[in-house]
Amino acid sequence: MAGAYNIDVENLTVLVSSLANVQANLLNNLKDIQVLSNIANNALSGNNILGVQDTLNSWIVTLGSVVDQMGGAHNALSSLLADTQGHMSKLNQLGV
């Protein structure tokens, strides 16, 4: 039975790691969009760029929100993983 528990902990560890990678990728995308927004702001002027700026700003806000949410989920899963590992250690000590 302990082997099955260890597999679950390993899967949870992989999930936490994958979530951290997704968060990092989203953060990189956010930075890319911010750079694109700055380029657009510097390269163009007048009313023709306002729509593009609004769209880019919307993407920045949305991606920023997603990155924040991913951070919260990552923290929650990391805590869950730590708790699960603690419980597994206790179960293993009991010989379950």
NORKAVEN-V455135 format. One record per residue. N is the residue number from 1. SS is DSSP state (H for helix, E for strand, L for the rest). Layout:
N;SS
N;SS
//
This chain:
1;L
2;H
3;H
4;H
5;H
6;H
7;H
8;H
9;H
10;H
11;H
12;H
13;H
14;H
15;H
16;H
17;H
18;H
19;H
20;H
21;H
22;H
23;H
24;H
25;H
26;H
27;H
28;H
29;H
30;H
31;H
32;H
33;H
34;H
35;H
36;H
37;H
38;H
39;H
40;H
41;H
42;H
43;H
44;L
45;L
46;L
47;H
48;H
49;H
50;H
51;H
52;H
53;H
54;H
55;H
56;H
57;H
58;H
59;H
60;H
61;H
62;H
63;H
64;H
65;H
66;H
67;H
68;H
69;H
70;H
71;H
72;H
73;H
74;H
75;H
76;H
77;H
78;H
79;H
80;H
81;H
82;H
83;H
84;H
85;H
86;H
87;H
88;H
89;H
90;H
91;H
92;H
93;H
94;H
95;L
96;L
//
